[in-house]
Structure formats: structure tokens, C-alpha cells
Amino acid sequence: MKISLRKSRDSGTVAPTRRRKWKWRNIGIAGAIMAVLLLLFVLFQPRSLPRTGDAAMPDFGVSTTPGAIKGTVALASNTQLSAARQQVAGMELVAATDVLELFVNKSTAEAAVVDLRSAAVWWTNPQDRDQDGMASPLIKGKLGAQLSLTYLMPNGQTKDYDSFNDSVVHKTFTIQSESDGMTVVFEFGNPERGAEAIPLKISKQRLEEKILNKLDQKDRNQMLTRFRLNEDTGIYERREIPKSALKKVLDLIEKAGYTEEDLKSDNEQNGVVEGEGGGSASFTVPLRYKLDGEHLLVSVDASAIKSQPPYRLHTLDVLSSFGAAGKQENGYLFVPDGSGSLIYFNNGKNYAQGLVLPVYGEDPSFFKTEQLNTYETVRMPIYGMKRGTSSFLAVIEDGDAMSTLYADVSGRQHEYNWIGPQFTVLPKDKVMLNAREELIKTPAEPYAGQLQIRYMFQNREEAGYSGMANAYRDYLMRKYQLKPLREQADKPADAPFYVEAIGSISKVKTFLGVSYDSPVPLTTFDEAGQMVKELAARGVSNIQMNYAGWMNGGIQHKLPNNVKAVRELGGRDGLNRLREQLQAQGGTLYPEFSLGRVYNDDGWNATKDSVQSLGRISLKFFRFNAANFKKNYDAFSHSLLSPALYPTVMSRYLEHTELLADDGVSVQDSGSEIYSNFNLNEPILRQKSIAFVSKALKQAADRGKVMLQGGNTYVLPYASQIIRAPMQSNRFQITDEMIPFYSMVMHGLIPYAGEA
């Protein structure tokens, strides 16, 4: 049997690593499999972190709010501040703290933040966009927008609005001043009449009676060119009317005295549903700005968004042009793909695709038939920009699981480098009716929570990704009341040494013609104990062992309705011996189980309990073949349990594993996967799933130590150890540098390891 071992020698810097192959004596099982994970950037001792008691943002009070100003603040010189305020001349000051000032342009709804520590000015929109020689007038307008949205037509097609071209131009926005900021309420849509005022279908008799008979011959001919007669039905159907002719046709409709009541009657008579005739969809979206100490908060209350049926808001982009840097500026965009990446301004990579990064990865509840690539997942809902000697880090605090990050460089549609989030307020998916027909389906209700971004600003030596990492680590410590490892008591002398063992797999056997599942041991409890013994003999201590495949069903275990240690591995007594042996060496045993993956039909109702797609189908999830990108229909395909059942499953598991009360639990999936459930009985959007994950993990953390995989930000309050943390980026073509941002944030906060 061969295993791979790695250990970190943490001295506050990146630890060099080596892989060695060990041949173990006195172990007779040739099929035993071991994997040991590399610990990188870890600072000292592991132990359970202080718990907030809830995954939601706790009530910290004034002194520990994430934006609270820390210590004495040095401000920029009067000359620098005077120059900064000259840049915002003509704008109105709406709020201020000791370090930030918020201004607004009441004509365009643009906002600016002046950082009094450096005199840096951060604009919501580029101020010289009118001089952009590449951008079209429409794109220049979009550069001036604070919000952009897409909405669904009745037929499922999408159209878009932006707050400049579809609100500011029409002067349909208001600015409400508040003590700590302001709220800008945008009314999207052209308030003037559009094509919807012209009947889409009208009978020959009604067209003559209501319109043509009231016009002179010239206008009659003009109006008739806008309709075609369906000879079979005797119904006139409206032709496509170009924008250049629309006003003339509307004037003729008004001249004929054709009213809204007439239009409604014709629509009802000819089966035209509201919105089918085209015209202007309308939406009302409030955008709130708030100064919170040394941070800027920008939010949209999704429950306050108003729409006009049958149009439904699909996605919402918030401040995509914030800080957008022109071709003359130096700096970079920070993107959190895996370990982290930098995109240098104006890098000339217009041949590469712009960046699209779903936060926490793709939602597996959406149907797909192939997967072209395997991506490093965004584990932290953040992004940033360095511009000159200043930078900002943006944290998506609410709506993070519904968000996707977009970023691009200058030279594609305009001359600016930009980055920002898009929130999916109403998810949609294609549902195949048959081999040729498909239908767009959505949930019955959109997301109705907050969409909130927190902007943190760094200056001088703190400007850049190192300062961003420091700011985010400090933010996490404040938000979740985490303590650095160096401040925790009872610290072990050595850094953790991570070992992963696979206990058993399930194999189909037959007896007298009857097939049954039988466990096949790969690494018994005694064999794992022998490894611990030999490692200890070589001076290795503080061993953290993740032991998979130890319970009913092996690595494809059953739901924890009656948890038993696999007898062929040594049973309960063998598991306890291994636990005690690790404890004696200063280590911890983490028996692994999956909270949401279901491999068999025992103990659950597939229709009621599983994740369903928007097509109301209970989904089956598969691994994908890297060669042909198609699904692998192998034994590792599985269903997903509804997130609403996570707390119940965790409670049952803990109840049945009281024999491990002094040790930990390793949860395979909750730190790396988050998904929706579109079951009609209990629909759960992805954001709500986080609450169920947090509740379940809190139960485990209240009992003991918790090892998690992947390390999505929302699980950090409950993690004692993190394995399979991101150690590299995706190396997308548009990026220029891979950086260890995730490691820099976690360094000294929570012990972690990457892939072996």
C-alpha cells in the first residue's frame, strides 16, 4: 500500500513542501488507499473557533461593526483635500464620516466618495466617458448607469434596461437624502406611449370603424401600410413598425380618437395577452448608499422592487462601473477565482473572453448535459481594484449566493477596465418539452432579500491585494467574532499534519442468486492506527485524520438513520481505538459524512425530499468525463437532499455518533456546495440554503470540532479545520497573475490545507 504524505512547516511564510512515498510494513490489505493533504500558509495550532451561534450577521454594537473606524486616523493635507473637492465641484454633499464624504450629482444620479485619508476620489461612473472614441452613444449611456437590469418578456425572451438610458434621460428618478446617505429611486421605462398603444390584432370592421373612417385618405393609406390582413380570419395584424415611423403612427392613432378602452376591447376580442403587443415595461428599483464608518454600503432591497406584469425582472447589475479606470491609468483588477488572480489594466487581451465567475460556483440544480471545463470555485464573495496608490475591496454581504462577478479590460466596447456583480433576482432555466421544443421556466416568486455590497478602501502601502487581504481578514474577525490562532489558549506545539484515509467501498455480491451490497475494506481502523503509530515514531504529532467510508455504505453511505461503523473495518471498538490513539498523539479523528448527497433510496422520499429542477424533475447528479464532456453514469452519481432537511439530517447523525462526542466530524459537501431547490412544496432559492447549512453546521460545532472541505466564506464560523482549500486560480486567458489571496486571508485564522 502506498500513501502520500505532506506537512507544512509554518514560519509565517509560504511553506515549501515535499511528497514522499512510504511503504508500510505489517499491513496486509493491498487495496488500502491513503491520501495526505498539504498544509500551506497555516499559522500554529488548530482548535475550534469561537462561535457566533448563528450564521446571520450578529449584533456587534457600535464598537465592533465592520466599518468602525480603528484608532487615530491620519488625513490627507489641506492642499490634497482641496484638489479632491474641486473634482466633485457641482455635486452635493449628502453624508460624511471622519474619513469619508459622499457626494451626488442630482442631474445624473452619479455618486462619488472622497477618502479623506488620501484624497482619493472613487466615482460610480467614469467622468470622461463622453471623450471615449471607441464607445457608441448607447454604450456611453451604459457607462453612466448605476444599475442595469434584464427582464423577461411573456415569451421568455430577455430585454435590458439601464438607469441612464431608461431613467435618467427621461428624468424619472428621485433622490431621497438621509442622515447617513441617500436612496436613489429609479423608474425604468419610457413614460411616453410606445407600440403597445397600437393594436396588435384588430378586426376589419373595428379598424374601419375606430380608426380609418376618422382619417383623411393620405393618413388612411399610411395607417393601412402598418397592418396586414389575414384573409383566413379577417383580422388585421400589426406589422413591425420601425422607430423612425412610430411617432407618426401614434399621432394618427390619437388623431382618430382611438382610446385605451378601445385597445383593451380589441385585445380581449382577439386573445392578445397583456405585454404581447410590445411597448415599455416599467420597473421601480431603490438604490441605497450609506456611509458606515470607513466603509461605503450600497444596497437594493429586492422586496421593494416593483414591476409591471407581465414583465418580470431577471437580473440586476449594481455599480458595474464603480472605479472604472481608463487607458491612461495604472493598476489591476482583483478577482477571487480559486486562490485569486490579477488582471492588469489595458493588458490588450481582447482576444480572450471577459471574466464570468459565479460566486460559490454554478448552481447544480440547473439542468446541463455537458461540462466543458472544471473550474476553481469562487470561495469568497469579494472583488477589488487597485488604481494608482489607492484600492478598494468590495464584499458582497447579502445576495452573495445569487451573484456572478463580471470583469473586463479596455478595448472591447469602450476604453475602461471594470469589475462588478450581477444578481439573479429571478432564476430561469430551459425545460425541454420534446426533442425540438423548449420552454423557459422560473420560480413562482423572485428573491426578496437584500442585495448589499460593502466597499472598503485602502491607501498608500496598504493599497493592493495584500492590503485587501488584511482588510478582509479583519472584516471576517469582526463579523464572526473570530480570534487569531496566536491568541487562543492551549496551543499545540506543532502545526497540523493532515491525513486522509478511505475505509471501505460498497461492492455488489451475490448469494444463491440474490445480489446484495457488501463492504470491501480498503483501510481498516487498525491499519490507520498503525500509520499513526509509525508517523509518531518519526516525530509527527498533531495529526488531523479525515476518515471517509467508515459508516454504513462506505464512501457512498446511507442517510444517518442508523449509523454504524463498518464491521469489516473493526466496528465501533476499532473506531474508538483509533480515536483514542490519535488523541494520545495530540491529534483528532474526523469521521466523514455527506450532509446532502444521497446514493441510494433507503430512508427518504425521492419526490418529496430531493432537489428538483424548474422542470419539476427530481435531479440526478453526475460526474463529467474530461475527454468527451458528457455525464459519467457511474456509481458515484447521486441525488441531492433538499437544504431544508440539513438540520434534521445533522441532528440524526450527531444523535447516532455520541461515541465520538469527544472528537470531531468531517462534513464532505457543505463547505463547498450550495444549491437551490425548486420543489413546488417548499421552494428554496440558493441564498436561503445558506441559512440551512449554517444551522446544521452550528449543531456540529456546538458538540465538537468540525472539518470542512472547500471553505466557502459562510462556513468559516463553524470550521475548526478546512481541507481542499483553493491553492491555485483558473489561469483564464484574460488574467495576468495568480496570487495566494485565499491563503493570505486564512493565514493565522483557521488551519487549512490544499489538495495533495
C-alpha positions, 0 to 999 in steps of 0.5 A: 500500500502506498500513501502520500504524505505532506506537512507544512512547516509554518514560519509565517511564510509560504511553506515549501513542501515535499511528497514522499512515498512510504511503504508500510510494513505489517499491513496486509490489505493491498487495496488500502488507499491513503491520501495526505493533504498539504498544509500551506500558509497555516499559522500554529495550532488548530482548535475550534473557533469561537462561535457566533451561534448563528450564521446571520450577521450578529449584533456587534454594537457600535464598537465592533461593526465592520466599518468602525473606524480603528484608532487615530486616523491620519488625513490627507493635507489641506492642499490634497483635500482641496484638489479632491473637492474641486473634482466633485465641484457641482455635486452635493454633499449628502453624508460624511464620516471622519474619513469619508464624504459622499457626494451626488450629482442630482442631474445624473444620479452619479455618486462619488466618495472622497477618502479623506485619508488620501484624497482619493476620489472613487466615482460610480461612473467614469467622468470622461466617458463622453471623450471615449472614441471607441464607445457608441452613444448607447454604450456611453449611456451604459457607462453612466448607469448605476444599475442595469437590469434584464427582464423577461418578456411573456415569451421568455425572451430577455430585454435590458434596461439601464438607469441612464438610458431608461431613467435618467434621460427621461428624468424619472428618478428621485433622490431621497437624502438621509442622515447617513446617505441617500436612496436613489429611486429609479423608474425604468421605462419610457413614460411616453406611449410606445407600440403597445398603444397600437393594436396588435390584432384588430378586426376589419370592421373595428379598424374601419370603424375606430380608426380609418373612417376618422382619417383623411385618405393620405393618413388612411393609406399610411395607417393601412401600410402598418397592418396586414390582413389575414384573409383566413380570419379577417383580422388585421395584424400589426406589422413591425413598425420601425422607430423612425415611423412610430411617432407618426403612427401614434399621432394618427392613432390619437388623431382618430380618437382611438382610446385605451378602452378601445385597445383593451376591447380589441385585445380581449376580442382577439386573445392578445395577452397583456405585454404581447403587443410590445411597448415599455415595461416599467420597473421601480428599483431603490438604490441605497448608499450609506456611509458606515464608518470607513466603509461605503454600503450600497444596497437594493432591497429586492422586496421593494422592487416593483414591476409591471406584469407581465414583465418580470425582472431577471437580473440586476447589475449594481455599480458595474462601473464603480472605479472604472479606470481608463487607458491612461491609468495604472493598476489591476483588477482583483478577482477571487477565482480559486486562490485569486488572480490579477488582471492588469489594466489595458493588458490588450487581451481582447482576444480572450473572453471577459471574466464570468465567475459565479460566486460559490460556483454554478448552481447544480440544480440547473439542468446541463448535459455537458461540462466543458471545463472544471473550474476553481470555485469562487470561495469568497464573495469579494472583488477589488481594484487597485488604481494608482496608490489607492484600492478598494475591496468590495464584499458582497454581504447579502445576495452573495449566493445569487451573484456572478462577478463580471470583469473586463479590460479596455478595448472591447466596447469602450476604453475602461477596465471594470469589475462588478456583480450581477444578481439573479433576482429571478432564476430561469432555466430551459425545460425541454418539452420534446426533442425540438421544443423548449420552454423557459421556466422560473420560480413562482416568486423572485428573491426578496432579500437584500442585495448589499455590497460593502466597499472598503478602501485602502491607501498608500502601502496598504493599497493592493491585494495584500492590503485587501487581504488584511482588510478582509481578514479583519472584516471576517474577525469582526463579523464572526467574532473570530480570534487569531490562532496566536491568541487562543489558549492551549496551543499545540506545539506543532502545526497540523499534519493532515491525513486522509484515509478511505475505509471501505467501498460498497461492492455488489455480491451475490448469494444463491442468486440474490445480489446484495451490497457488501463492504470491501475494506480498503483501510481498516481502523487498525491499519490507520492506527498503525500509520499513526503509530509509525508517523509518531515514531518519526516525530509527527504529532498533531495529526488531523485524520479525515476518515471517509467510508467508515459508516454504513455504505462506505464512501457512498453511505446511507442517510444517518438513520442508523449509523454504524461503523463498518464491521469489516473495518473493526466496528465501533471498538476499532473506531474508538481505538483509533480515536483514542490513539490519535488523541494520545498523539495530540491529534483528532479523528474526523469521521466523514459524512455527506450532509446532502448527497444521497446514493441510494433510496433507503430512508427518504422520499425521492419526490418529496425530499430531493432537489428538483429542477424548474422542470419539476424533475427530481435531479440526478447528479453526475460526474463529467468525463474530461475527454468527451464532456458528457455525464459519467453514469457511474456509481458515484452519481447521486441525488441531492437532499433538499437544504431544508432537511440539513438540520434534521439530517445533522441532528440524526447523525450527531444523535447516532455518533455520541461515541465520538462526542469527544472528537470531531466530524468531517462534513464532505459537501457543505463547505463547498456546495450550495444549491437551490431547490425548486420543489413546488412544496417548499421552494428554496432559492440558493441564498436561503440554503445558506441559512440551512447549512449554517444551522446544521453546521452550528449543531456540529460545532456546538458538540465538537470540532468540525472539518470542512472541505472547500471553505466557502466564506459562510462556513468559516464560523463553524470550521475548526479545520478546512481541507481542499482549500483553493491553492491555485486560480483558473489561469483564464486567458484574460488574467495576468497573475495568480496570487495566494489571496485565499491563503493570505486571508486564512493565514493565522485564522483557521488551519487549512490545507490544499489538495495533495 
